[in-house]
């Protein structure tokens, strides 16, 4: 609807200008050629108002739907309006190359699919096309446990037992939410990925879904295994992602308390990109739980850092002589209780009754209209609307809210 208003307004304005130029040529060749320049066009309209008034009125009418469309775009999708005003769309062709080596050929839902973003994080393989909150086209494969080494997976349509769940989604121009389809079985999948330092995996990828989904993809695939980026062999702290913030905070705490025994709890949901952040961080330092309010700032030269950080680098661990084999005794293995799986007995009502228990967990929301939205739970606002936040390839985040009456089902995706 927004696009139709903007395009319709522009069409009326252009039609009015073309009509005005044609009227100027009908008056005289001098006025005609002169009206190709904007100042002369205005002068012609003023000097020959009786002749030009209808064309001017038509062009003026085009500003009404144009202004309405731009206002609606600013209210619904401010990031798109900012990209248009900032002329970032002019660089789309130059940004067509991905920093990953992705050489895949195929289609998704019958349309050509050329993903530029790929990651395998928390056991979920995601291939995305597009930089917006919702990708234009996206393929997701929920493998399960995050692999520590090489990953090889072969699935045939007739295989029995547990299989990875495949999901495809696409965003139509006239829709606000993407359409999604889940395929639990009946597909062919070959995945052979090998680790590539420091945080990538690369190898062969082949997928064929049942014919009704019109989706096939095959070729060479490279993915990120976390949301850190590296430059010259070191973590690039200028990159906006929660993993970057966690790396900076962990390094700060290790130097501040002069110990490497720092276990950082998951960070709260943050809105990136940003220049300053205030976070309440929970960490276990030398076995003791600490709650620390921290302020972080970002500069182009040094990237993210904790403010007032003047602590020296942590000393390298001293080499210790290894005891003889017969003198060494195996360390006792502590029986640690398994963490509670919050997916058990999870429901929409439990989420509304105790939203703090599920803060920042990954979940998928199904609406009564058949659309889906996936991201991390960001809480419930004062009006009782469910807030979902999703990172945009690590470079930013966007949020979406759902009225409880619009939600058909909520699925928790991690323990």
C-alpha positions in Angstrom: 0.0 0.0 0.0 2.8 2.4 0.9 4.7 1.6 -2.3 1.5 2.2 -4.4 0.9 5.6 -2.8 4.5 6.7 -3.4 4.7 5.4 -7.0 1.2 6.8 -7.8 2.2 10.2 -6.5 5.4 10.2 -8.5 3.5 9.1 -11.6 1.1 12.0 -11.4 3.9 14.5 -10.9 5.8 13.2 -13.9 2.7 13.1 -16.0 1.9 16.7 -15.1 5.5 17.8 -16.0 5.4 16.0 -19.3 2.0 17.6 -20.1 3.3 21.0 -19.2 6.3 20.6 -21.5 4.0 19.5 -24.4 1.9 22.6 -23.8 5.0 24.8 -23.9 6.0 23.3 -27.3 2.5 24.0 -28.5 3.0 27.7 -27.6 6.3 28.1 -29.3 9.5 26.2 -29.9 11.4 28.7 -27.8 9.2 28.1 -24.8 9.2 24.3 -25.5 13.0 23.9 -25.4 13.3 26.4 -22.6 10.8 24.5 -20.4 13.2 21.5 -20.3 15.0 23.6 -17.7 13.1 23.9 -14.3 13.4 27.7 -13.9 12.0 28.3 -17.4 9.2 25.7 -16.7 8.1 27.8 -13.7 8.3 31.0 -15.8 6.1 29.4 -18.5 3.5 28.3 -16.0 3.3 31.8 -14.6 3.2 33.6 -18.0 0.7 31.2 -19.6 -1.4 30.3 -16.6 -4.6 29.8 -18.5 -2.9 27.2 -20.7 -0.7 25.5 -18.1 -3.1 25.4 -15.1 -4.5 22.0 -15.8 -1.0 20.4 -16.1 0.1 22.2 -13.0 -3.0 21.0 -11.1 -2.4 17.4 -12.2 1.3 17.5 -11.0 0.2 19.2 -7.7 -2.3 16.4 -7.1 0.6 13.9 -7.2 2.1 15.4 -4.0 -0.9 14.3 -1.9 -0.4 10.5 -2.2 3.4 11.0 -2.2 3.4 12.8 1.1 0.9 10.3 2.6 3.0 7.4 1.4 6.3 8.9 2.8 4.6 9.6 6.1 3.3 6.0 6.4 6.8 4.7 5.4 8.4 6.8 8.2 5.9 5.4 10.7 6.1 1.7 9.7 9.6 1.3 8.3 11.9 4.2 9.4 15.0 2.3 8.5 13.9 2.0 4.8 13.1 5.7 4.6 16.5 6.5 6.2 18.2 4.3 3.6 16.3 6.0 0.7 17.1 9.5 2.1 20.8 8.5 2.7 21.0 7.2 -0.9 22.3 3.9 0.4 20.3 2.1 -2.2 22.7 3.4 -4.8 25.4 1.2 -3.4 23.4 -2.0 -3.6 25.3 -3.1 -6.8 28.7 -2.4 -5.2 27.7 -4.3 -2.1 26.6 -7.4 -4.0 29.8 -9.3 -3.0 29.7 -11.1 0.2 32.7 -11.4 2.6 31.9 -15.2 2.6 32.8 -17.5 -0.2 29.2 -18.5 -1.2 28.8 -20.1 -4.6 25.3 -21.5 -4.6 22.9 -21.9 -7.5 19.2 -22.6 -7.2 15.9 -21.2 -6.3 13.6 -20.7 -3.3 9.8 -20.8 -3.8 10.4 -20.7 -7.5 12.5 -17.5 -7.4 16.3 -17.2 -7.9 18.0 -17.4 -4.5 21.4 -15.8 -4.0 22.2 -15.6 -0.3 25.0 -13.2 0.8 24.7 -13.9 4.5 25.3 -17.3 6.1 25.8 -18.5 9.6 25.7 -21.6 11.7 25.1 -20.4 15.3 23.5 -22.3 18.2 22.9 -25.3 15.9 20.9 -23.3 13.3 22.1 -22.9 9.7 20.7 -19.7 8.2 21.1 -18.4 4.6 19.6 -14.9 4.1 19.1 -12.7 1.1 18.5 -9.0 2.0 19.5 -6.7 4.8 16.1 -5.8 6.3 14.6 -7.1 9.5 12.8 -9.7 7.5 14.9 -11.2 4.7 13.5 -11.2 1.2 14.2 -14.9 1.1 15.6 -17.1 3.8 16.5 -20.7 4.3 16.9 -22.1 7.8 18.0 -25.6 8.8 17.8 -26.5 12.5 20.5 -29.1 12.9 20.4 -29.4 16.7 23.6 -29.3 18.7 26.3 -26.8 17.6 29.2 -28.8 16.0 32.6 -28.4 17.5 34.5 -29.8 14.5 33.6 -30.9 11.0 29.9 -31.3 10.1 28.8 -34.0 7.7 25.1 -34.7 7.3 23.2 -36.7 4.7 19.4 -37.0 4.7 17.2 -38.8 2.2 13.4 -38.6 1.7 12.9 -42.1 3.0 15.0 -41.8 6.1 13.3 -42.5 9.4 14.0 -41.1 12.9 14.9 -37.5 13.9 15.9 -35.2 11.1 16.9 -31.6 10.9 13.9 -29.3 10.4 14.0 -27.2 7.2 12.2 -23.9 6.9 11.9 -21.5 4.0 10.4 -18.0 4.2 9.9 -15.2 1.7 8.6 -11.6 1.8 6.2 -10.4 -0.8 6.1 -6.7 -1.7 2.6 -6.3 -0.5 3.1 -8.0 2.9 4.5 -6.8 6.2 5.3 -10.3 7.5 7.0 -13.1 5.6 5.3 -16.3 4.6 7.0 -19.4 5.9 6.8 -23.2 5.3 8.3 -25.9 7.6 9.5 -29.1 6.0 10.2 -31.8 8.6 10.7 -34.7 6.1 10.7 -35.7 2.5 13.7 -33.7 1.4 17.3 -34.5 0.3 20.2 -32.8 2.1 23.9 -33.2 1.8 26.1 -31.1 4.1 29.9 -31.4 4.4 31.5 -28.5 6.2 35.1 -28.3 7.5 36.3 -25.8 10.1 38.2 -22.8 8.7 40.1 -20.6 11.2 39.2 -18.5 13.0 35.3 -18.8 13.0 34.2 -20.2 9.7 33.1 -23.5 8.1 33.2 -24.2 4.4 32.3 -27.1 2.1 29.6 -28.7 -0.1 25.9 -28.0 0.2 23.1 -29.7 -1.6 19.3 -29.4 -0.8 16.2 -30.5 -2.7 12.8 -30.0 -1.2 9.6 -31.7 -2.3 8.4 -30.4 -5.7 5.5 -28.3 -4.3 8.0 -26.0 -2.6 10.0 -25.3 -5.8 13.3 -25.0 -3.8 16.7 -26.4 -4.8 20.1 -25.2 -3.8 23.6 -26.6 -4.6 27.2 -25.5 -4.6 30.0 -24.3 -2.3 29.0 -22.8 1.1 30.9 -20.8 3.7 29.3 -19.8 7.0 30.3 -17.9 10.1 30.1 -20.0 13.3 29.6 -16.9 15.6 29.0 -13.2 15.3 32.6 -12.1 15.7 34.6 -10.6 12.8 38.3 -10.6 12.5 40.9 -8.2 11.0 44.5 -9.2 10.7 44.0 -12.2 12.9 42.5 -10.2 15.8 38.9 -9.6 16.8 37.5 -6.5 15.0 35.9 -4.5 17.9 34.4 -2.0 15.5 31.9 -4.6 14.3 28.4 -4.2 15.9 27.2 -7.5 17.4 26.4 -8.9 20.9 29.3 -11.3 20.5 31.7 -8.4 20.0 30.3 -6.7 23.1 30.7 -10.0 25.1 34.3 -10.3 23.9 35.1 -6.7 25.0 33.4 -7.1 28.3 35.1 -10.5 29.1 38.5 -9.1 28.2 37.8 -6.1 30.5 36.7 -8.2 33.4 39.8 -10.5 33.1 42.1 -7.6 33.2 40.2 -5.7 35.9 40.1 -8.7 38.3 43.5 -10.2 37.1 42.1 -13.6 36.4 41.1 -15.6 33.4 38.3 -17.4 35.3 35.5 -15.2 34.0 32.2 -16.8 32.9 29.9 -14.1 31.4 26.2 -14.6 31.5 24.2 -13.8 28.3 24.0 -10.1 27.7 20.7 -8.3 27.7 19.0 -7.3 24.4 20.7 -4.3 22.9 19.8 -2.1 20.0 22.6 -1.9 17.5 24.2 0.1 15.8 24.9 2.5 18.6 27.7 4.7 19.9 27.0 4.3 23.7 25.5 1.6 25.8 24.7 1.1 29.4 24.5 -2.6 30.4 23.9 -4.5 33.7 26.3 -7.5 33.4 26.2 -10.7 35.4 29.4 -12.7 35.5 31.0 -15.5 37.6 34.5 -14.4 38.5 36.7 -16.9 40.3 33.6 -18.7 41.3 31.8 -15.7 42.7 28.7 -14.2 41.1 29.2 -10.5 40.3 26.6 -7.9 39.1 28.3 -5.0 37.4 26.8 -1.9 35.7 29.0 -1.0 32.7 29.1 1.8 30.2 30.5 1.1 26.7 31.4 3.5 24.0 32.5 3.1 20.4 34.9 5.0 18.3 35.9 4.5 14.7 39.6 4.0 15.6 39.4 1.7 18.7 35.9 0.2 18.3 34.0 -0.9 21.4 35.6 -0.5 24.8 34.4 -0.1 28.4 34.6 3.4 29.7 37.4 4.3 32.2 39.3 1.1 31.2 42.9 1.7 32.2 43.8 -1.8 33.4 47.0 -3.4 32.1 47.1 -6.5 29.9 46.7 -9.8 31.7 50.0 -11.6 32.3 50.5 -14.7 30.3 50.0 -17.9 32.2 53.3 -19.3 33.7 54.5 -22.6 32.3 54.3 -25.4 34.9 56.4 -28.5 35.0 54.2 -31.6 34.1 54.2 -34.3 36.7 55.2 -37.9 35.7 52.4 -40.0 34.3 52.3 -42.4 37.2 52.1 -39.5 39.7 49.1 -37.9 38.0 45.7 -38.8 39.2 42.6 -38.2 37.2 40.7 -35.2 38.4 37.4 -36.0 40.0 34.4 -35.3 37.8 31.8 -33.3 39.5 28.2 -34.3 39.0 26.7 -31.2 37.7 22.9 -31.1 37.4 21.6 -30.7 33.9 20.0 -27.3 33.2 16.3 -27.1 33.1 14.9 -27.3 29.6 12.4 -24.4 29.5 10.9 -25.8 26.3 9.1 -28.4 28.3 5.5 -27.4 29.0 6.2 -24.0 27.4 3.0 -22.1 26.3 1.9 -18.6 25.5 0.2 -18.3 28.9 3.5 -19.3 30.7 5.3 -16.6 28.7 2.8 -13.9 29.7 2.7 -15.0 33.3 6.5 -15.0 33.7 8.2 -13.1 30.9 11.4 -12.6 32.8 12.2 -16.3 32.7 12.3 -16.3 28.9 14.2 -13.0 28.4 16.5 -13.0 25.4 15.7 -16.6 24.4 15.1 -17.4 20.8 11.5 -18.2 19.9 9.2 -18.2 16.9 5.7 -16.5 16.8 2.9 -17.8 14.6 0.1 -15.4 13.9 -3.6 -16.2 13.2 -3.0 -15.0 9.6 -0.4 -17.8 9.0 2.7 -15.6 9.1 5.7 -16.3 11.3 8.3 -14.1 13.0 11.5 -15.4 14.7 13.9 -13.6 17.0 14.8 -13.2 20.6 12.1 -12.4 23.2 12.5 -8.8 24.4 9.7 -8.8 27.0 6.1 -7.6 27.2 5.2 -3.9 27.0 2.7 -2.0 29.1 -0.1 -2.8 26.7 0.6 -6.6 26.9 2.1 -6.8 23.4 4.8 -9.4 22.9 8.1 -7.9 21.7 10.5 -9.9 19.4 13.9 -8.6 18.4 16.2 -10.0 15.7 19.7 -9.1 14.7 20.3 -8.0 11.1 23.4 -10.0 10.1 25.1 -8.8 13.2 25.2 -5.2 12.0 22.0 -4.1 13.8 18.7 -5.1 15.2 15.0 -4.5 14.7 12.0 -5.3 16.7 8.3 -6.3 16.1 5.4 -6.4 18.5 2.4 -8.7 18.5 -1.0 -8.2 20.2 -1.9 -11.4 22.1 -5.1 -11.7 20.1 -3.0 -11.9 16.9 -0.8 -14.8 18.2 -1.9 -18.3 17.4 1.1 -20.1 18.9 4.6 -19.4 20.3 7.4 -21.9 20.0 10.6 -21.7 22.2 13.6 -22.7 20.2 16.3 -23.1 22.9 16.5 -24.6 26.4 
